Amino acid sequence: MSHHAQIEEVSDSDPEEIAPSYDSDEDLPSNAIISPVNIPTRAAPQPQQQQQMPMPSIPVPEPQREIPRHFSCLYPVYFDKTRSRAEGRKVGAELAVENPLARDILDAVQMLGLNAGLEPEKLHPKDWANPGRVRVQVKNEDGQLANPKIKNKHHLYILVAQFLKANPTTEKSPYRLRIRGLPMPEKLPPAPAAPRGWKIGKILPIHSPAYSGGGVSDNPLKDAMAEMQGMQGMEGMPNMSEMMSQMGGMGGLSNMLGGLGGLGGMGGMGGEPSGAGEKKKKEKRKVIRA
């Protein structure tokens, strides 16, 4: 695909912010909790006028403005029920949801009246299969709260989580995010198998690298060899076909690596074998018998 997701280092905490003491919905002020009744619905189409108006010319789309750096970052992994705190979750387990998507997080912060922007290609380092990041203005440039009802970023996490619980992710949710040049399939592909040691949601954005074969490889050595073979013929690059045949004749790469064991503790460079020190210690031991 033409769109490539990028993994970035993230900073999740602000030194001046202190997490609020409340951990549940009951501790929050009633006027700050998002209720399903407050969720706006699509306005009904107005009746067509009798006199047809001339069709206006379609404006050329303007390039997206750069989101200010002081906007805070919100990733789907912050609200993922399948994750632990160490794996990136920022809210309590009772507030976390399954298959959170960045597009729905954008709806939540806009419901709160905050300035926000969506960066669909950005990835959290611990959630490579679920691209999308929301940048939201919690504070102004002078440090004042953008919305006095939202005390800090931790308070914002709770409000967003409440919205996501009231609006659970469905198989239709990924279709709400349309990216220019990205074809929309009639049906979502099945959830890809997660590489060993990783977690992947059952519902992912259509531009997820997990669908396109990206992400973390189970066999990085094989991929590196294939990449080198693709670069064969360039100046300074070895003939990979000959190298692979030599490796096969020597019993494969495992035998090559196993043969290095004969060097012991860098014995091939003038050091002692790895077991030499241990043997010397055994020789110094004396048994005293009565």
LOMARMI-940994 format. One line per field, with one value per residue: residue in three letters; x, y, z of N, C-alpha, C in turn. Coordinates in Angstrom, 1 decimal. Example, Ala and Ser with C-alpha at 12.3 -4.5 7.8 and 13.67 -1.06 7.14 Angstrom:
% LOMARMI-940994
type <- (ALA,SER)
n_x <- (13.2,12.8)
n_y <- (-5.7,-2.2)
n_z <- (7.8,7.1)
ca_x <- (12.3,13.7)
ca_y <- (-4.5,-1.1)
ca_z <- (7.8,7.1)
c_x <- (13.2,12.9)
c_y <- (-3.3,0.0)
c_z <- (7.8,7.9)
END
This chain:
% LOMARMI-940994
type <- (MET,SER,HIS,HIS,ALA,GLN,ILE,GLU,GLU,VAL,SER,ASP,SER,ASP,PRO,GLU,GLU,ILE,ALA,PRO,SER,TYR,ASP,SER,ASP,GLU,ASP,LEU,PRO,SER,ASN,ALA,ILE,ILE,SER,PRO,VAL,ASN,ILE,PRO,THR,ARG,ALA,ALA,PRO,GLN,PRO,GLN,GLN,GLN,GLN,GLN,MET,PRO,MET,PRO,SER,ILE,PRO,VAL,PRO,GLU,PRO,GLN,ARG,GLU,ILE,PRO,ARG,HIS,PHE,SER,CYS,LEU,TYR,PRO,VAL,TYR,PHE,ASP,LYS,THR,ARG,SER,ARG,ALA,GLU,GLY,ARG,LYS,VAL,GLY,ALA,GLU,LEU,ALA,VAL,GLU,ASN,PRO,LEU,ALA,ARG,ASP,ILE,LEU,ASP,ALA,VAL,GLN,MET,LEU,GLY,LEU,ASN,ALA,GLY,LEU,GLU,PRO,GLU,LYS,LEU,HIS,PRO,LYS,ASP,TRP,ALA,ASN,PRO,GLY,ARG,VAL,ARG,VAL,GLN,VAL,LYS,ASN,GLU,ASP,GLY,GLN,LEU,ALA,ASN,PRO,LYS,ILE,LYS,ASN,LYS,HIS,HIS,LEU,TYR,ILE,LEU,VAL,ALA,GLN,PHE,LEU,LYS,ALA,ASN,PRO,THR,THR,GLU,LYS,SER,PRO,TYR,ARG,LEU,ARG,ILE,ARG,GLY,LEU,PRO,MET,PRO,GLU,LYS,LEU,PRO,PRO,ALA,PRO,ALA,ALA,PRO,ARG,GLY,TRP,LYS,ILE,GLY,LYS,ILE,LEU,PRO,ILE,HIS,SER,PRO,ALA,TYR,SER,GLY,GLY,GLY,VAL,SER,ASP,ASN,PRO,LEU,LYS,ASP,ALA,MET,ALA,GLU,MET,GLN,GLY,MET,GLN,GLY,MET,GLU,GLY,MET,PRO,ASN,MET,SER,GLU,MET,MET,SER,GLN,MET,GLY,GLY,MET,GLY,GLY,LEU,SER,ASN,MET,LEU,GLY,GLY,LEU,GLY,GLY,LEU,GLY,GLY,MET,GLY,GLY,MET,GLY,GLY,GLU,PRO,SER,GLY,ALA,GLY,GLU,LYS,LYS,LYS,LYS,GLU,LYS,ARG,LYS,VAL,ILE,ARG,ALA)
n_x <- (0.8,0.3,0.4,2.4,2.8,4.2,6.3,6.7,8.7,7.2,6.0,4.4,3.6,3.1,5.1,4.0,1.4,-0.9,-2.2,-5.7,-7.5,-9.7,-11.0,-13.2,-16.4,-18.2,-17.0,-16.6,-17.6,-21.1,-21.8,-19.7,-19.5,-19.8,-22.7,-24.8,-27.1,-26.2,-24.9,-24.5,-26.7,-27.1,-28.2,-31.5,-32.2,-32.9,-35.9,-36.0,-35.6,-37.9,-37.0,-34.2,-31.0,-27.9,-25.2,-22.4,-18.9,-16.5,-14.4,-10.9,-9.2,-7.6,-4.2,-3.6,-3.4,-0.5,-0.4,-0.1,2.7,2.4,0.1,-1.5,-1.0,-3.1,-3.5,-5.0,-4.2,-4.2,-6.7,-7.3,-8.7,-7.5,-5.0,-2.4,-1.3,1.4,1.7,0.7,-1.9,-3.9,-6.1,-8.4,-9.2,-11.9,-12.9,-11.8,-11.9,-12.8,-11.0,-10.4,-10.4,-8.7,-10.2,-12.7,-11.9,-11.2,-13.8,-14.7,-13.2,-13.8,-16.5,-16.2,-15.6,-13.0,-10.1,-8.7,-6.8,-6.4,-4.0,-3.6,-1.6,0.3,1.9,1.8,4.6,4.1,1.9,1.7,0.0,-2.3,-2.9,-2.9,-3.4,-4.5,-4.3,-4.7,-5.8,-5.2,-4.3,-3.7,-1.3,-0.2,-0.4,-2.9,-6.0,-7.7,-10.4,-12.2,-13.6,-12.3,-9.8,-7.2,-4.9,-5.2,-7.8,-9.1,-8.6,-10.3,-12.8,-12.9,-12.7,-15.2,-16.9,-16.2,-17.0,-19.8,-20.1,-19.5,-17.0,-17.6,-17.8,-18.3,-17.1,-14.3,-14.7,-15.4,-13.3,-11.7,-9.2,-7.4,-6.8,-6.7,-8.2,-11.5,-12.4,-15.1,-15.7,-14.3,-11.1,-10.2,-9.1,-5.7,-3.1,-1.4,2.0,4.4,4.4,3.1,0.1,-2.9,-5.7,-9.2,-10.6,-9.5,-8.0,-8.5,-6.1,-4.2,-0.9,-0.8,-2.6,-1.4,0.9,2.9,4.6,5.9,8.3,8.4,10.6,13.2,15.9,15.6,14.2,16.1,18.1,16.7,16.3,18.9,19.5,17.9,19.2,21.4,24.0,24.6,27.3,29.9,28.2,27.9,27.6,24.7,23.5,25.7,26.6,24.5,24.5,27.0,26.5,24.6,26.2,27.8,26.2,24.3,23.2,23.0,24.9,27.1,27.1,27.2,29.7,31.3,31.5,33.7,35.7,35.4,36.0,36.7,38.9,40.2,41.4,43.5,42.7,41.6,40.1,36.6,36.1,38.4,39.1,37.3,38.2,40.7,40.0,38.8,41.0,42.4,41.0,41.1,40.8,40.2,40.7,39.8)
n_y <- (-1.2,2.3,3.8,4.0,2.9,4.4,3.9,5.6,7.0,7.6,10.0,9.7,11.0,14.0,16.2,18.1,17.3,15.6,12.5,12.1,11.4,9.9,6.8,5.6,5.8,6.9,8.7,10.9,14.2,14.8,16.3,16.0,13.6,11.7,11.0,8.6,9.9,12.4,12.1,13.3,13.0,12.3,15.0,15.5,15.4,18.4,19.6,19.6,22.5,24.3,25.7,25.0,25.3,26.6,24.3,24.4,25.0,22.4,22.7,22.9,20.6,21.6,21.4,19.4,21.1,21.5,19.8,21.3,20.9,20.9,19.6,16.9,13.3,10.6,7.2,4.2,1.9,2.8,2.4,-0.3,-3.3,-5.8,-5.4,-5.0,-2.7,-2.4,-3.0,-0.9,0.1,2.8,3.3,2.1,-1.4,-1.8,0.3,-0.1,-1.1,-3.4,-3.7,-0.9,2.0,4.6,6.5,6.5,7.5,10.1,11.1,11.1,13.1,15.3,15.5,16.6,19.1,19.8,20.9,18.9,16.5,14.0,11.5,9.2,7.4,7.1,5.1,3.3,2.2,-0.3,-1.3,-2.2,-3.1,-1.6,1.2,4.8,7.9,10.3,13.7,16.0,19.1,19.7,21.7,25.2,27.2,28.8,27.3,27.1,25.4,24.0,23.3,23.9,22.0,19.6,18.3,17.4,15.4,12.7,12.7,13.2,10.7,9.0,10.1,9.7,6.9,6.3,7.2,5.4,3.0,3.4,3.4,0.9,-0.8,-2.0,-4.2,-2.5,-0.1,0.4,1.4,4.0,5.6,7.0,7.0,8.8,7.3,4.8,1.7,0.6,-2.4,-4.7,-6.4,-6.9,-8.3,-11.4,-11.5,-11.1,-13.6,-13.3,-12.4,-14.3,-13.5,-11.0,-9.0,-8.7,-6.9,-7.9,-6.4,-4.2,-1.2,-0.5,0.1,-1.2,-2.4,-5.1,-6.4,-6.0,-7.5,-6.3,-5.1,-7.0,-9.4,-13.0,-14.3,-12.8,-13.1,-14.6,-12.8,-10.7,-12.0,-12.4,-9.8,-8.9,-10.6,-9.5,-7.1,-8.0,-7.9,-5.2,-2.9,-4.1,-5.9,-9.3,-12.5,-13.9,-16.3,-18.1,-17.9,-19.0,-21.6,-22.5,-22.3,-24.3,-26.6,-26.7,-27.6,-25.8,-22.7,-23.1,-25.0,-23.5,-21.5,-23.1,-24.1,-22.0,-22.4,-23.8,-21.9,-21.1,-19.1,-16.7,-18.0,-18.2,-15.8,-15.6,-15.9,-17.9,-21.1,-21.5,-23.3,-23.4,-21.8,-22.9,-25.5,-25.0,-24.0,-26.3,-27.9,-26.7,-27.3,-29.1,-32.0,-32.7,-35.3,-37.0)
n_z <- (0.0,-0.4,1.8,4.7,7.9,10.8,13.5,16.5,19.2,22.3,24.8,27.7,29.9,31.8,33.6,35.3,35.8,37.9,38.7,39.1,42.2,41.9,40.7,39.5,37.9,39.7,41.2,39.7,38.7,38.0,35.8,34.1,32.9,30.0,28.4,26.7,25.7,25.1,22.8,19.6,16.8,13.3,11.4,10.2,6.7,4.9,3.3,-0.2,-2.1,-4.2,-6.3,-8.1,-7.1,-8.5,-9.1,-6.9,-7.5,-7.0,-4.2,-4.1,-2.1,0.9,2.1,5.0,8.1,10.2,13.3,16.4,18.5,21.3,21.8,23.3,23.2,22.2,22.2,20.8,22.3,24.9,26.0,25.7,26.5,26.5,27.3,29.7,32.3,32.1,29.4,28.1,28.7,30.0,31.5,34.1,34.4,34.5,32.9,30.4,27.0,24.3,21.2,20.6,18.5,16.8,15.3,16.7,19.1,18.4,17.9,20.6,21.9,20.5,21.1,23.7,23.2,22.5,20.8,18.3,16.4,13.9,13.3,11.2,10.4,12.4,15.0,18.1,19.9,21.3,20.1,17.3,15.3,15.2,13.9,14.2,15.7,18.1,18.4,20.9,22.4,25.5,27.2,26.8,25.1,27.0,29.3,30.5,31.2,28.4,28.5,31.3,32.7,32.4,34.1,33.9,31.9,32.7,33.7,31.2,29.9,31.3,30.6,27.8,27.8,28.8,26.8,24.7,25.8,25.8,23.1,21.5,19.5,16.3,13.4,11.4,12.1,11.2,8.6,8.8,8.7,6.1,3.8,1.5,-1.6,-0.6,-1.1,-0.3,1.1,0.5,2.5,5.8,6.1,7.7,11.1,11.5,12.3,15.4,15.8,17.8,21.2,20.9,20.8,19.1,18.0,17.3,15.5,13.3,11.9,8.4,7.1,8.5,9.2,9.8,8.1,5.7,5.8,7.2,10.1,12.9,12.4,12.4,11.7,11.4,10.5,8.1,6.6,6.4,4.9,2.6,1.8,1.3,-0.8,-2.7,-3.2,-4.5,-6.9,-6.7,-6.3,-4.2,-2.9,-1.9,-3.7,-3.2,-3.8,-4.1,-1.5,0.0,-1.0,0.0,2.7,2.9,2.3,4.5,6.4,7.1,8.6,11.3,12.0,11.3,13.2,15.4,15.2,16.0,18.7,19.3,19.6,22.2,25.0,23.3,22.3,19.9,19.5,21.1,23.7,26.6,26.6,27.2,29.3,30.7,33.0,34.8,35.1,36.3,38.7,39.8,40.1,42.2,44.4,47.5,49.3,52.6,54.7,57.6)
ca_x <- (0.0,1.1,0.5,3.2,2.7,5.4,6.4,7.4,8.8,6.2,6.1,3.0,3.3,3.5,5.6,3.2,0.1,-1.0,-3.4,-6.8,-7.7,-10.9,-10.8,-14.4,-17.4,-19.0,-16.2,-16.5,-18.8,-22.1,-21.9,-18.5,-19.5,-20.4,-23.9,-25.3,-28.1,-25.6,-24.2,-25.3,-27.1,-27.1,-29.4,-32.4,-32.0,-33.9,-36.6,-35.5,-36.3,-38.6,-36.1,-32.9,-29.8,-26.8,-24.2,-21.2,-17.7,-15.9,-13.2,-9.7,-8.9,-6.4,-3.4,-3.9,-2.5,0.3,-0.9,0.9,3.5,2.0,-1.1,-1.3,-1.3,-4.0,-3.4,-6.0,-3.8,-4.5,-8.0,-7.5,-9.1,-6.7,-3.6,-2.1,-0.7,2.8,1.6,0.3,-3.2,-3.9,-7.3,-8.7,-9.8,-13.4,-13.2,-11.2,-12.8,-12.2,-10.8,-10.5,-9.9,-8.4,-11.3,-13.7,-11.3,-11.4,-15.2,-14.9,-12.6,-14.6,-17.7,-15.9,-15.3,-11.6,-9.4,-8.0,-6.5,-6.2,-2.9,-3.9,-0.4,1.1,1.8,2.4,5.5,3.6,0.6,2.1,-1.1,-3.5,-2.4,-3.8,-3.1,-5.3,-3.6,-5.7,-5.3,-5.7,-3.9,-3.3,0.2,0.2,-0.6,-4.2,-6.8,-8.6,-11.7,-12.0,-14.2,-11.3,-8.8,-5.9,-4.9,-5.7,-9.2,-9.5,-8.6,-11.6,-14.0,-12.8,-13.1,-16.7,-17.5,-15.9,-17.9,-21.1,-20.2,-18.5,-16.5,-18.2,-17.1,-18.5,-16.3,-13.2,-15.1,-15.7,-12.0,-11.4,-7.9,-7.3,-6.0,-6.8,-9.5,-12.3,-13.0,-16.5,-15.8,-13.1,-10.4,-10.2,-8.1,-4.4,-2.5,-0.4,3.3,4.6,4.7,2.4,-1.3,-3.6,-7.2,-9.9,-11.1,-8.3,-8.2,-8.3,-4.8,-3.3,0.2,-1.0,-3.3,-0.5,2.1,3.9,4.7,7.0,8.5,8.7,11.9,13.9,17.1,15.2,13.8,17.3,18.8,15.9,16.5,20.3,19.4,17.3,20.2,22.5,24.4,25.1,28.7,30.2,27.4,28.3,26.7,23.9,23.3,26.9,26.7,23.5,24.9,28.1,25.9,24.0,27.2,28.4,25.2,23.3,23.6,23.1,26.2,28.1,27.1,27.7,31.2,32.0,31.6,35.1,36.5,35.3,36.0,37.6,40.2,40.8,42.0,44.6,42.2,41.5,38.8,35.6,36.1,39.7,39.0,36.6,39.1,41.7,39.3,38.6,42.3,42.9,40.2,41.7,39.9,40.8,40.1,40.2)
ca_y <- (0.0,3.6,4.5,3.2,3.3,4.8,3.8,6.7,7.0,8.5,10.3,9.5,11.7,15.4,16.3,19.0,16.7,14.6,11.7,12.4,10.4,9.0,5.7,5.0,6.8,7.5,9.8,12.1,15.1,14.3,17.1,15.8,12.3,11.6,10.1,8.3,10.9,13.6,11.9,13.9,12.1,13.0,15.9,15.1,16.2,19.5,19.4,20.2,23.7,24.1,26.3,24.3,26.2,26.1,23.5,25.1,24.2,21.6,23.4,22.0,20.3,22.3,20.5,19.4,21.9,20.7,19.8,21.8,19.9,20.8,18.8,15.6,12.2,9.5,6.0,3.2,1.0,3.3,2.0,-1.6,-4.2,-6.9,-5.0,-4.6,-1.4,-2.5,-3.1,0.4,0.6,3.9,3.4,0.9,-2.5,-1.6,1.3,-0.5,-1.7,-4.3,-3.2,0.6,2.6,6.0,7.3,6.7,8.4,11.5,11.5,11.4,14.4,16.4,15.7,17.4,20.5,20.1,20.9,17.7,16.1,12.6,11.1,7.8,6.6,6.9,3.9,3.2,1.1,-1.5,-1.7,-1.9,-3.5,-0.7,2.5,5.9,8.6,11.5,14.8,16.8,20.2,19.7,23.0,26.2,27.4,29.5,26.4,27.1,24.3,24.4,23.1,23.9,20.8,18.5,18.8,17.0,14.3,11.5,12.9,13.0,9.3,8.4,10.6,9.1,5.5,6.2,7.3,4.2,2.0,3.7,3.3,-0.2,-1.0,-3.0,-4.5,-1.3,1.0,0.8,2.0,5.4,6.3,6.9,7.6,9.0,6.4,3.5,1.1,0.1,-3.7,-4.9,-7.1,-6.9,-9.6,-12.0,-11.0,-11.9,-14.2,-12.4,-13.0,-14.8,-12.4,-9.8,-9.0,-8.0,-6.8,-8.7,-5.4,-3.3,-0.2,-1.1,0.4,-1.8,-3.2,-6.5,-6.9,-5.9,-8.3,-5.5,-5.4,-7.7,-10.6,-14.1,-14.8,-11.6,-13.5,-15.0,-11.6,-10.0,-12.7,-12.1,-8.4,-8.9,-11.2,-8.5,-6.1,-8.7,-7.2,-3.9,-2.9,-4.5,-6.9,-10.7,-13.3,-14.6,-17.7,-18.9,-17.9,-19.9,-23.0,-22.8,-22.6,-25.6,-27.6,-26.8,-28.0,-24.7,-21.6,-23.5,-25.6,-22.5,-20.9,-24.1,-24.2,-21.0,-22.8,-24.2,-20.8,-20.9,-17.7,-15.9,-18.7,-18.0,-14.5,-15.6,-16.1,-19.2,-21.7,-21.2,-24.2,-23.4,-21.2,-23.8,-26.6,-24.6,-24.0,-27.6,-28.4,-26.1,-27.9,-30.1,-32.8,-33.1,-36.4,-37.2)
ca_z <- (0.0,-0.5,3.1,5.6,9.3,11.4,15.0,17.1,20.6,22.9,26.2,28.1,31.2,31.9,35.0,36.2,36.0,38.9,38.4,40.1,43.2,41.6,39.7,39.0,37.4,40.7,41.8,38.8,38.7,37.1,34.5,33.2,32.3,28.7,28.4,25.4,25.3,24.6,21.5,18.5,15.7,12.0,11.2,9.1,5.5,4.7,2.1,-1.4,-2.5,-5.5,-7.4,-8.0,-7.1,-9.3,-8.4,-6.7,-8.0,-5.9,-3.9,-4.0,-0.7,1.4,2.8,6.4,8.9,11.1,14.6,17.3,19.3,22.7,21.9,23.9,22.3,22.7,21.3,21.1,23.3,26.3,26.4,25.3,27.6,26.5,27.7,31.1,32.5,31.5,28.0,27.5,29.1,30.8,32.4,34.9,33.7,34.4,31.9,29.2,26.0,23.3,19.9,20.4,17.3,16.9,14.8,17.7,20.1,17.9,18.2,22.0,22.3,19.9,21.9,24.8,22.7,22.5,19.5,18.1,15.0,13.8,12.5,11.0,10.1,13.6,15.7,19.4,19.9,21.8,19.4,15.9,14.4,15.3,13.6,14.4,17.0,18.2,19.2,21.5,23.1,26.9,27.7,25.9,25.1,28.3,30.4,31.0,30.7,27.3,29.0,32.8,33.2,32.2,35.1,33.4,30.9,33.3,33.7,29.9,29.7,31.8,29.8,26.5,28.0,29.0,25.5,24.0,26.3,25.3,21.6,21.3,18.2,15.5,12.1,10.5,12.6,10.4,7.4,9.1,8.4,4.7,3.5,0.1,-2.3,0.0,-1.5,0.8,0.8,0.8,3.8,6.5,6.2,9.1,12.0,11.3,13.5,16.1,16.1,19.1,22.1,20.6,20.9,18.0,18.1,16.3,14.5,13.0,10.8,7.1,6.7,9.5,8.6,10.0,6.9,4.5,6.0,7.9,11.5,13.5,11.7,13.2,11.2,10.9,9.8,6.8,5.9,6.1,3.8,1.3,1.4,0.8,-2.1,-3.6,-3.5,-5.2,-8.1,-6.4,-6.0,-2.9,-2.3,-2.2,-4.4,-2.2,-4.2,-3.7,0.0,0.5,-1.3,0.9,4.0,2.9,2.3,5.8,7.4,7.4,9.5,12.7,12.2,11.3,14.5,16.4,15.1,16.8,20.1,19.5,20.0,23.6,25.4,22.4,22.2,18.6,19.6,22.1,25.1,27.1,26.3,28.2,30.4,31.3,34.3,35.7,35.4,37.2,40.1,40.3,40.5,43.5,45.5,48.3,50.2,53.8,55.3,59.0)
c_x <- (0.9,1.2,1.3,3.1,4.0,5.3,7.3,7.6,7.8,6.5,4.7,2.6,3.8,3.9,4.6,1.8,0.2,-2.3,-4.4,-7.0,-8.8,-10.5,-12.0,-15.3,-18.1,-18.3,-16.1,-17.8,-19.8,-22.1,-20.7,-18.5,-20.3,-21.6,-24.3,-26.3,-27.5,-24.9,-25.0,-25.6,-27.1,-28.4,-30.2,-32.2,-33.2,-34.6,-36.0,-36.3,-36.8,-37.7,-34.7,-31.8,-28.7,-25.8,-22.9,-20.0,-17.1,-14.6,-12.0,-9.3,-7.6,-5.5,-3.6,-2.9,-1.7,-0.3,0.2,1.5,3.0,0.7,-0.7,-1.7,-2.2,-3.9,-4.5,-5.5,-4.0,-5.8,-8.3,-7.6,-8.1,-5.2,-3.5,-1.5,0.7,2.8,0.9,-1.1,-3.1,-5.1,-7.5,-9.4,-11.3,-13.8,-12.7,-12.2,-12.1,-12.1,-11.0,-9.9,-9.7,-9.5,-12.4,-13.2,-11.4,-12.8,-15.4,-14.4,-13.3,-15.9,-17.4,-15.5,-13.9,-11.1,-8.6,-7.8,-6.1,-5.0,-3.0,-2.7,0.5,0.8,2.4,3.4,5.0,2.3,0.8,0.9,-2.3,-3.1,-3.4,-3.5,-3.9,-4.4,-4.6,-5.1,-6.0,-5.4,-3.6,-1.8,0.7,0.0,-1.9,-5.0,-7.7,-10.0,-11.6,-12.7,-13.3,-10.0,-7.4,-6.0,-5.5,-7.3,-9.8,-9.5,-9.9,-12.8,-14.0,-13.2,-14.6,-17.4,-17.3,-16.8,-19.3,-21.3,-19.2,-18.2,-17.2,-17.4,-17.3,-17.6,-15.1,-13.5,-15.4,-14.4,-11.7,-10.1,-7.8,-6.3,-6.0,-8.2,-10.1,-12.8,-14.4,-16.7,-14.4,-12.4,-10.4,-9.0,-6.8,-3.9,-1.4,0.9,3.5,5.1,4.0,0.9,-1.9,-5.1,-7.9,-10.5,-10.0,-8.7,-7.8,-6.8,-3.8,-2.2,0.0,-1.7,-2.3,0.8,3.2,4.0,6.0,7.1,8.9,10.1,12.7,15.2,16.7,14.9,15.1,18.0,18.0,16.2,17.9,20.3,18.8,18.2,21.4,22.8,24.9,26.6,29.0,29.3,27.8,27.2,25.9,23.6,24.4,26.9,25.7,23.9,26.1,27.5,25.2,25.0,27.8,27.4,24.3,23.9,23.8,24.4,27.3,28.2,27.6,29.2,31.9,32.2,33.0,36.0,36.5,35.3,37.0,38.9,40.9,41.5,43.0,44.0,42.2,40.2,37.9,35.6,37.4,39.7,38.3,37.4,40.2,41.2,39.2,39.9,42.8,42.1,41.0,40.7,40.6,40.1,40.6,40.9)
c_y <- (1.2,4.2,3.5,3.8,3.5,4.6,4.9,6.5,8.0,8.8,10.5,10.4,13.1,15.6,17.1,18.4,15.6,13.8,12.0,11.2,9.4,8.0,5.2,6.2,7.5,8.7,11.1,13.0,14.7,15.0,16.8,14.5,12.3,10.6,9.9,9.3,12.1,13.4,12.4,12.8,13.0,13.8,15.4,16.0,17.2,19.2,20.2,21.4,23.5,24.6,25.7,25.3,25.7,25.4,24.3,24.3,23.6,22.3,22.4,21.8,21.0,21.2,20.6,20.2,21.1,20.9,20.3,20.8,19.8,20.1,17.4,14.5,11.1,8.4,5.0,2.2,1.5,2.8,0.5,-2.6,-5.4,-6.6,-4.7,-3.2,-1.3,-2.5,-1.9,0.9,1.7,4.1,2.1,-0.1,-2.4,-0.6,0.9,-1.2,-2.6,-3.5,-1.7,1.0,4.1,6.9,7.5,7.6,9.8,12.0,11.9,12.7,15.5,16.6,16.6,18.8,20.8,20.1,19.6,17.4,14.6,12.3,9.6,6.9,6.4,5.7,4.0,2.0,-0.3,-2.0,-1.4,-2.2,-2.6,0.7,3.6,6.5,9.9,12.5,15.7,17.9,20.2,21.0,23.9,26.4,28.1,28.6,26.3,26.0,24.8,24.2,22.9,22.6,19.6,18.9,18.5,15.9,13.0,11.5,12.7,11.5,8.7,8.8,9.9,7.6,5.4,6.3,6.0,3.0,2.2,3.5,2.2,-0.3,-2.2,-3.2,-3.3,-0.1,1.4,1.5,3.5,6.2,6.0,7.7,7.6,8.0,5.0,2.8,0.5,-1.3,-3.8,-5.6,-7.1,-8.2,-10.1,-11.5,-11.8,-12.5,-13.4,-13.1,-13.4,-13.6,-11.1,-10.0,-8.2,-8.0,-7.6,-7.7,-4.4,-2.3,-0.9,-0.9,-0.2,-2.5,-4.6,-7.1,-6.9,-6.7,-7.5,-5.9,-6.1,-9.0,-11.7,-14.7,-13.7,-12.0,-13.9,-13.7,-10.8,-10.6,-12.4,-10.7,-8.2,-9.5,-10.3,-7.4,-6.7,-8.0,-5.8,-4.0,-3.2,-5.5,-8.3,-11.4,-14.2,-16.0,-18.6,-19.0,-18.9,-21.3,-23.4,-23.1,-23.9,-26.7,-27.7,-27.1,-26.9,-23.7,-22.1,-24.2,-24.6,-21.8,-21.8,-24.3,-23.2,-21.3,-23.3,-23.1,-20.5,-19.4,-16.9,-16.6,-18.5,-16.7,-14.5,-15.8,-17.5,-19.8,-21.5,-22.0,-24.2,-22.9,-22.2,-25.0,-26.2,-24.5,-25.3,-28.2,-27.9,-26.7,-29.0,-30.7,-33.2,-34.2,-36.6,-38.5)
c_z <- (0.0,0.8,4.1,7.0,9.8,12.9,15.5,18.6,21.2,24.3,26.7,29.3,31.1,33.4,35.9,36.4,37.0,38.7,39.5,41.0,42.8,40.6,39.1,38.5,38.5,41.3,40.9,39.0,37.6,35.7,33.6,32.6,31.0,28.8,27.0,24.8,24.7,23.3,20.4,17.4,14.4,11.9,10.0,7.9,5.3,3.4,0.9,-1.8,-3.9,-6.6,-7.2,-8.1,-8.0,-8.5,-8.2,-7.2,-6.7,-5.5,-3.8,-2.6,-0.3,2.1,4.3,7.2,9.9,12.5,15.6,18.2,20.7,22.8,22.4,23.0,23.0,21.7,21.7,22.3,24.7,26.8,26.1,26.5,27.6,27.0,29.2,31.1,31.9,30.0,27.3,28.0,30.1,31.8,33.1,34.0,33.5,33.3,30.5,28.3,25.0,21.9,19.8,19.2,17.5,16.4,15.8,18.8,19.7,18.1,19.7,22.4,21.7,20.6,23.2,24.5,22.7,21.1,19.4,16.6,15.0,12.8,12.3,10.8,11.3,14.4,17.1,19.3,20.4,21.2,17.9,14.9,14.3,15.1,13.9,15.8,16.9,19.0,19.6,22.4,24.5,27.5,26.6,26.0,26.4,29.5,31.0,30.4,29.5,27.7,30.5,33.4,33.2,33.0,34.5,32.4,31.4,33.4,32.2,29.5,30.1,31.0,28.5,26.7,28.2,27.7,24.7,24.5,25.9,23.8,21.2,19.8,17.5,14.2,11.1,10.9,11.7,9.1,7.6,8.8,7.0,4.4,2.0,-0.6,-1.7,-0.4,-0.3,0.4,1.2,2.2,4.5,6.4,7.6,9.8,11.8,12.5,14.1,16.1,17.5,20.0,21.9,20.7,19.7,18.2,17.0,15.2,14.5,12.0,9.5,6.6,7.6,8.8,8.8,8.8,5.7,4.7,6.7,9.3,11.9,12.8,12.7,12.8,10.6,10.1,8.3,6.0,5.5,4.9,2.5,0.8,0.8,-0.6,-3.1,-4.0,-4.2,-6.5,-7.9,-6.1,-4.5,-2.2,-2.8,-3.0,-3.4,-2.5,-3.8,-2.2,0.6,0.2,-0.3,2.3,4.0,2.9,3.6,6.9,7.8,8.4,10.9,13.0,12.1,12.6,15.6,16.4,15.8,18.2,20.4,19.9,21.5,24.0,24.6,22.2,20.9,18.5,20.7,23.5,25.5,26.7,27.5,29.4,31.2,32.7,35.3,36.1,36.4,38.6,40.7,40.8,41.8,44.7,46.2,49.2,51.4,54.5,56.7,59.1)
END
